Every structure is written in C-alpha cells, then in structure tokens.
Amino acid sequence: QRLAAILGSFEVAGWLHRLCAVILITVFAVHLSRIGRRLVVDKDYGLLWGPRSMVPQPRDAVEAVGHVKWFLGLGPRPRFDRFTYWEKFDYWAVFWGMGIIGASGLLLWFPVFFARFVPGWIFNVALLVHGEEALLAVGFIFTMHFFNGHLRPEKFPMDKVIFTGRITLEEMQDERPDEYDRMVREGRLASIEVSAPEPWVLRMGTFIGSVAVVTGLLLVGLILYAVLT
C-alpha cells in the first residue's frame, strides 16, 4: 500500500506495469528478429555452436566444475572464452523467462479475448505463474546476477561495460584469455580496438549503475522482509 501510494495509486502502478511490459516485449521481439536475420539472411551459423555461441556446450560444464575446484583451491582457474558458463545461464534464464512471464501476462491483460480459446482454470495458473516467475527473476537478478556483474572483487563496485561497450586489454587478457589468444592468432585484435570512453559516459554509468545496485539490494531486502514476516 505504501509503495502504491508513492506511485500515485494501484491504478497508476498497473499502467506503469503494462507500459514496462510493452517495452520489454518490444525489446525481446527486436532481439529475436536480430537473431533470425543473422541466421537466415547472414547465415551466421556461429550463433549455434562455437566460441561466439550462447548455446551451452560441453566446455561450459567442464569450466563450471573447474571453477568450483578453483574456488576450493583444488585446481587452476579455467581459461574462459567469449562467453562464460554463468553468462549463458543468465541469458537462457531470461530467454525462457520472457516466454513464461510474457505469455501469462498477456493472458491476464486480455482475459476476455483469450477466454474464447482456453478454459477458465488457465487464468488461475497464469496468475500464479506470472507472480512466481516475477519474484524468481527479481530475486535472481539482484543477487546472483548482480554479484557476477558488479560485486565480484575484480568488478566491485560495478562493471560499466553495459554503458561503455568497452573493456580494457588487460581485462580481456585476464577474464577471457582464450578469446584474446584466438584473436591474436587470427590477426583480428586490432579490428576491435576502440578509443577510451568519454568521461561523461563513465559518470553516467556510475550514476545509473549506483541507482540500480541500491534499488536492487533494497528490493532483495523487501523480499526477505516479506518472506520472513
């Protein structure tokens, strides 16, 4: 009730919720269209397998086990390539989550239309699934994902790559050595060199990232408060 009052009312909160849903569905549709174009038009089948693919591969399982061993001091740190196993996990969690939360949300948004095609009990399931998936997504994003993206010692207090689109050469050598070695071997390293980000971009990233991290941790605290009380 307090949060709804801050936003204006439950009705305003509902409209904001639907507006964000439209934005999210649009972004997802654009992402799918880009993937489709790269596969069908550009015939870029590297999206399906290999170092540039987000598809889970046997190497990811080996690296995950090796990473745990490294955490426990039982082996060397794995040499990661373009995408790590946890980045792929994050990607596919959101990918399938979009289908679940999007489909259930549309059912609840347009119940009269969908009632022509599905039985009434489906809407009860959609209500449960929509809320639980949203809670799971928020809880995961602001704990596991935030830790991987921002709160790891080598990234703390945040990774600004989402705002700058750039990492340093040293970061690439340390975090993705196999990708670095491959690009050097193929003579393609110079093709991805760019200038350092402008100071205002770094300041903007710091501000937006700080707000996001604080908001996320606050939401996690509210989730725990709601569960425990």
C-alpha positions as CSV (number, residue, x, y, z in Angstrom):
1,Q,0.0,0.0,0.0
2,R,2.8,2.4,0.8
3,L,4.6,1.7,-2.5
4,A,1.3,2.2,-4.4
5,A,0.7,5.5,-2.6
6,I,4.2,6.7,-3.6
7,L,3.4,5.9,-7.3
8,G,0.0,7.6,-7.1
9,S,-2.4,4.6,-6.7
10,F,-2.8,1.0,-7.6
11,E,-4.2,2.1,-10.9
12,V,-1.1,4.1,-11.7
13,A,1.0,1.2,-10.7
14,G,-1.0,-1.0,-13.1
15,W,-0.5,1.3,-16.0
16,L,3.3,1.6,-15.3
17,H,3.4,-2.2,-15.1
18,R,1.8,-2.6,-18.6
19,L,4.0,0.2,-20.0
20,C,7.1,-1.7,-18.9
21,A,5.6,-4.9,-20.3
22,V,5.2,-3.3,-23.7
23,I,8.8,-2.1,-23.6
24,L,10.1,-5.5,-22.5
25,I,8.2,-7.4,-25.1
26,T,9.3,-5.0,-27.8
27,V,13.0,-5.4,-26.8
28,F,12.6,-9.2,-26.8
29,A,10.9,-9.1,-30.3
30,V,13.8,-7.0,-31.6
31,H,16.3,-9.4,-30.2
32,L,14.6,-12.4,-31.8
33,S,14.4,-10.5,-35.1
34,R,18.2,-9.8,-35.0
35,I,18.9,-13.5,-34.3
36,G,16.6,-14.5,-37.1
37,R,18.3,-12.1,-39.5
38,R,21.8,-13.3,-38.6
39,L,20.8,-16.9,-39.1
40,V,18.6,-16.7,-42.2
41,V,19.9,-13.7,-44.1
42,D,23.6,-13.6,-43.0
43,K,23.8,-17.4,-42.5
44,D,25.9,-16.8,-39.4
45,Y,25.7,-20.3,-38.0
46,G,28.4,-19.5,-35.4
47,L,25.4,-18.4,-33.3
48,L,24.5,-22.0,-32.9
49,W,27.9,-23.5,-31.9
50,G,31.4,-22.5,-31.2
51,P,33.1,-19.7,-29.2
52,R,30.7,-17.0,-30.3
53,S,27.6,-19.0,-29.5
54,M,25.4,-18.6,-26.4
55,V,24.3,-22.2,-26.8
56,P,25.5,-24.3,-23.8
57,Q,28.3,-26.7,-24.8
58,P,30.3,-29.5,-23.1
59,R,33.1,-27.0,-22.5
60,D,30.8,-25.0,-20.2
61,A,30.2,-28.0,-17.9
62,V,34.0,-28.6,-17.7
63,E,34.6,-24.9,-16.9
64,A,31.9,-24.8,-14.3
65,V,33.4,-27.8,-12.5
66,G,36.9,-26.3,-12.9
67,H,35.7,-23.0,-11.5
68,V,34.4,-24.7,-8.3
69,K,37.7,-26.5,-7.9
70,W,39.5,-23.2,-8.3
71,F,37.2,-21.7,-5.6
72,L,38.2,-24.5,-3.3
73,G,41.9,-24.3,-4.1
74,L,41.9,-27.7,-5.8
75,G,42.9,-26.6,-9.3
76,P,43.9,-23.7,-11.7
77,R,41.4,-21.1,-12.8
78,P,39.7,-22.1,-16.0
79,R,40.6,-20.2,-19.2
80,F,37.3,-18.6,-20.4
81,D,36.4,-17.7,-24.0
82,R,33.9,-15.2,-25.4
83,F,31.1,-16.3,-23.2
84,T,31.3,-17.9,-19.7
85,Y,29.0,-20.6,-18.4
86,W,27.3,-18.2,-16.0
87,E,26.7,-15.7,-18.7
88,K,25.0,-18.4,-20.8
89,F,22.9,-19.4,-17.7
90,D,21.8,-15.8,-17.2
91,Y,20.9,-15.4,-20.9
92,W,18.8,-18.6,-21.1
93,A,17.1,-17.9,-17.8
94,V,15.9,-14.6,-19.1
95,F,15.1,-16.0,-22.6
96,W,12.7,-18.7,-21.3
97,G,11.5,-16.5,-18.5
98,M,10.4,-14.0,-21.1
99,G,8.2,-16.6,-22.7
100,I,6.7,-17.7,-19.4
101,I,6.1,-14.2,-17.9
102,G,5.1,-12.7,-21.2
103,A,2.5,-15.3,-22.1
104,S,1.0,-15.4,-18.7
105,G,1.0,-11.6,-18.5
106,L,-0.8,-11.3,-21.9
107,L,-3.4,-13.8,-20.7
108,L,-4.1,-11.7,-17.6
109,W,-4.1,-8.4,-19.6
110,F,-6.6,-9.6,-22.2
111,P,-8.7,-12.2,-20.4
112,V,-11.9,-11.7,-22.4
113,F,-10.0,-12.3,-25.7
114,F,-8.1,-15.4,-24.5
115,A,-11.2,-16.8,-22.8
116,R,-12.5,-17.7,-26.2
117,F,-9.7,-20.2,-26.6
118,V,-8.7,-21.5,-23.2
119,P,-10.6,-22.8,-20.2
120,G,-11.1,-20.6,-17.1
121,W,-8.7,-22.5,-14.9
122,I,-5.8,-21.5,-17.1
123,F,-6.1,-17.9,-15.8
124,N,-5.6,-19.1,-12.2
125,V,-2.5,-20.9,-13.4
126,A,-1.3,-17.8,-15.3
127,L,-1.8,-15.6,-12.2
128,L,0.3,-18.0,-10.1
129,V,3.0,-18.4,-12.7
130,H,3.2,-14.7,-13.5
131,G,3.8,-13.7,-9.9
132,E,6.2,-16.5,-9.0
133,E,8.3,-16.1,-12.2
134,A,8.5,-12.3,-11.5
135,L,9.6,-12.9,-7.9
136,L,12.1,-15.5,-9.1
137,A,13.5,-13.2,-11.8
138,V,13.9,-10.2,-9.5
139,G,15.4,-12.3,-6.7
140,F,17.9,-13.9,-9.1
141,I,18.8,-10.7,-10.9
142,F,19.5,-8.7,-7.8
143,T,21.5,-11.5,-6.1
144,M,23.4,-13.9,-8.4
145,H,23.4,-11.7,-11.5
146,F,24.4,-8.6,-9.6
147,F,27.2,-10.5,-7.9
148,N,28.5,-11.8,-11.2
149,G,28.2,-8.5,-12.9
150,H,29.1,-6.0,-10.3
151,L,30.0,-7.3,-6.9
152,R,32.8,-9.7,-7.7
153,P,36.1,-8.4,-6.2
154,E,37.6,-7.7,-9.7
155,K,34.5,-5.7,-10.7
156,F,33.4,-4.1,-7.5
157,P,31.6,-1.7,-7.1
158,M,30.2,-2.2,-10.6
159,D,31.1,-3.2,-14.2
160,K,30.4,-0.2,-16.5
161,V,30.7,-2.2,-19.8
162,I,27.0,-2.2,-20.2
163,F,27.2,1.6,-20.6
164,T,30.6,2.0,-22.3
165,G,30.6,-1.1,-24.6
166,R,34.3,-1.4,-23.8
167,I,36.8,-3.3,-21.7
168,T,40.5,-2.8,-21.3
169,L,43.0,-5.0,-23.0
170,E,44.1,-6.2,-19.5
171,E,40.6,-7.2,-18.6
172,M,40.3,-9.2,-21.8
173,Q,43.6,-11.0,-21.2
174,D,42.6,-11.8,-17.6
175,E,38.9,-12.7,-18.0
176,R,38.8,-14.2,-21.5
177,P,42.3,-15.4,-22.3
178,D,41.2,-17.9,-24.9
179,E,39.3,-15.3,-26.8
180,Y,42.3,-13.0,-26.6
181,D,44.7,-15.7,-27.8
182,R,42.4,-16.6,-30.7
183,M,42.1,-13.0,-31.9
184,V,45.8,-12.5,-31.7
185,R,46.4,-15.8,-33.6
186,E,43.9,-14.8,-36.3
187,G,45.2,-11.2,-36.5
188,R,41.8,-9.7,-35.6
189,L,42.7,-8.0,-32.3
190,A,43.3,-4.6,-34.0
191,S,39.8,-4.7,-35.6
192,I,38.1,-4.4,-32.2
193,E,40.3,-1.7,-30.8
194,V,38.4,1.5,-29.8
195,S,39.1,4.7,-28.0
196,A,38.6,5.0,-24.3
197,P,35.0,6.0,-23.2
198,E,34.3,9.7,-22.7
199,P,34.3,10.9,-19.1
200,W,30.6,11.8,-19.2
201,V,29.8,8.2,-20.2
202,L,31.7,6.9,-17.2
203,R,29.9,9.4,-14.9
204,M,26.5,8.4,-16.4
205,G,27.3,4.8,-16.0
206,T,28.4,5.3,-12.4
207,F,25.2,7.2,-11.6
208,I,22.8,4.8,-13.3
209,G,24.6,1.7,-12.0
210,S,24.7,3.0,-8.4
211,V,20.9,3.6,-8.5
212,A,20.4,0.2,-10.0
213,V,22.6,-1.6,-7.4
214,V,21.0,0.2,-4.5
215,T,17.5,-0.3,-5.8
216,G,18.2,-4.0,-6.4
217,L,19.6,-4.6,-2.9
218,L,16.6,-2.7,-1.4
219,L,14.2,-4.9,-3.3
220,V,16.0,-8.1,-2.1
221,G,15.7,-6.7,1.4
222,L,12.0,-6.2,0.9
223,I,11.6,-9.7,-0.5
224,L,13.3,-11.2,2.5
225,Y,11.2,-9.0,4.8
226,A,8.0,-10.1,3.2
227,V,9.0,-13.8,3.4
228,L,10.2,-13.7,7.0
229,T,7.3,-11.7,8.3
